[in-house]
């Protein structure tokens, strides 16, 4: 069985966790919990999906892969796996499935190429492979490869949700509708009413965009930032700029399209326009934001 070249690898084993959904009702169960159309996934296919609370805010972003008719895997930050598993188990009731944390048995390997023989999930223009832990030693993980992966995520406009930002952003604020993570023609799931209303009424005024920061201290998910024209921003994720300049980061952050759309911080939960590090931008994204 072939494996990717070392230069393609990233994502150290502790970065991402894996949940397995096993049983004849696995796909049907996830269909009622996440925003993507899981039941339409063929074996070997994958999708991005949001897990939301009743207010439409994203609890976790999942990369879901269907490995068999009765088995699906969900890849998400390891810091959220236990909480997400606990939350979802509350809704199993009489459904015939098990939700298992399998991060000890499987490791996530990021690669730019498809590798036959491993379950995988599409992640932007790349893939995440699920490799048995017994074979993880065959793969060389380096800090520089992990940094390149994070930079590629930001260049591709791919959000991530961490413990610091879980249940902070409505789905469209993270551009999940533009990334194929929401199926507006499927049945009910938690948070659907809010997400659908925002979609059909066109009232999403805060979106994730790409910026560059020269802050004295590194920005992290959940930090406040501000643009030169006074827009208040909430950081989704950050990575060192590819040019390697000291103290510069590229970030994805949620904020209003323009200063005229700036909501009241007191009523929106957004940081105030005079709070946080100053950032430059916005920079281009590979997909088009709605007018």
QUIFEN-V273029 format. One record per backbone hydrogen bond with DSSP energy under -0.5 kcal/mol. NH is the residue of the N-H (numbers start at 0). CO is the residue of the C=O. E is the energy in kcal/mol with one decimal. If there is no record, write none. Layout:
[[NH	CO	E] [NH	CO	E]]
This chain:
[[7	4	-1.9] [8	4	-0.5] [8	5	-1.3] [9	109	-0.7] [14	11	-2.5] [16	75	-3.6] [18	73	-2.5] [19	99	-3.0] [20	71	-3.2] [21	19	-0.6] [21	97	-2.4] [22	69	-2.8] [24	95	-2.3] [25	22	-1.8] [28	24	-2.7] [29	25	-2.2] [30	26	-2.1] [31	27	-1.1] [31	28	-0.8] [32	29	-1.6] [33	29	-2.4] [34	49	-1.8] [37	35	-1.4] [39	36	-0.7] [40	37	-1.9] [43	65	-3.8] [44	41	-2.4] [46	63	-2.2] [48	61	-2.2] [49	180	-0.8] [50	59	-2.5] [51	32	-0.6] [51	49	-0.5] [52	56	-2.2] [55	52	-2.4] [57	168	-3.2] [58	50	-3.3] [59	50	-1.4] [61	48	-3.2] [61	59	-0.5] [62	74	-1.9] [63	46	-2.9] [63	61	-0.7] [64	72	-2.7] [65	44	-2.6] [66	64	-0.8] [66	70	-1.2] [67	70	-1.8] [70	67	-1.3] [71	20	-2.1] [72	64	-2.9] [73	18	-2.7] [74	62	-2.1] [75	16	-1.9] [77	14	-1.2] [79	76	-2.2] [80	76	-0.7] [80	77	-0.6] [81	77	-0.5] [83	79	-2.7] [84	80	-2.6] [85	81	-2.3] [86	82	-2.3] [87	83	-2.6] [88	84	-2.2] [89	85	-0.8] [89	86	-0.8] [90	87	-1.8] [91	88	-1.0] [92	88	-0.5] [94	91	-2.9] [96	94	-1.4] [97	21	-2.4] [99	19	-2.6] [99	97	-0.6] [101	17	-2.2] [101	99	-0.7] [104	101	-0.9] [105	101	-2.4] [106	130	-3.1] [108	106	-0.5] [108	128	-2.4] [109	9	-1.2] [110	126	-2.5] [117	114	-1.2] [118	129	-0.6] [120	127	-1.9] [122	125	-3.2] [125	122	-2.1] [126	110	-2.6] [127	120	-2.4] [128	108	-3.5] [128	126	-0.5] [129	118	-2.8] [130	106	-3.1] [130	128	-0.7] [132	104	-3.0] [134	131	-2.2] [135	132	-1.1] [137	134	-2.0] [138	135	-1.8] [140	138	-0.7] [145	141	-2.0] [146	142	-2.3] [147	143	-2.0] [148	144	-2.0] [149	145	-2.2] [150	146	-2.3] [151	147	-2.4] [152	148	-2.2] [153	149	-1.8] [154	150	-2.4] [155	151	-2.0] [156	153	-1.3] [157	152	-2.8] [158	156	-0.6] [164	161	-1.3] [165	161	-1.4] [166	57	-3.2] [167	57	-0.6] [167	164	-1.8] [168	164	-0.6] [170	55	-1.6] [172	169	-1.4] [173	169	-0.8] [173	170	-1.2] [174	171	-1.6] [175	170	-1.7] [177	174	-1.0] [178	174	-0.8] [180	175	-2.2] [181	175	-0.5] [182	34	-2.7] [183	181	-0.7] [185	182	-0.9] [189	31	-0.7] [191	188	-2.2] [194	190	-2.1] [195	191	-3.2] [196	192	-2.1] [197	193	-2.2] [198	194	-1.7] [199	195	-2.8] [200	196	-2.0] [201	197	-0.7] [202	197	-1.0] [204	202	-1.0] [206	254	-2.3] [207	172	-1.0] [208	252	-2.6] [209	282	-0.6] [210	250	-2.7] [211	279	-2.4] [212	248	-3.2] [213	277	-0.8] [221	234	-2.8] [222	219	-2.4] [224	232	-2.3] [225	276	-2.7] [226	230	-2.1] [227	278	-0.7] [229	226	-1.8] [232	224	-2.9] [233	253	-2.2] [234	222	-2.9] [235	251	-3.3] [236	251	-1.6] [238	249	-2.2] [240	247	-2.1] [243	240	-2.0] [247	244	-1.6] [248	212	-2.3] [249	238	-2.7] [250	210	-2.6] [251	236	-2.4] [252	208	-2.4] [253	233	-2.7] [254	206	-2.0] [256	204	-1.4] [260	257	-1.8] [261	258	-1.5] [266	263	-1.1] [267	263	-2.0] [268	264	-1.3] [274	271	-2.0] [276	223	-1.2] [278	225	-2.4] [279	211	-3.5] [281	209	-0.6] [282	209	-3.1]]
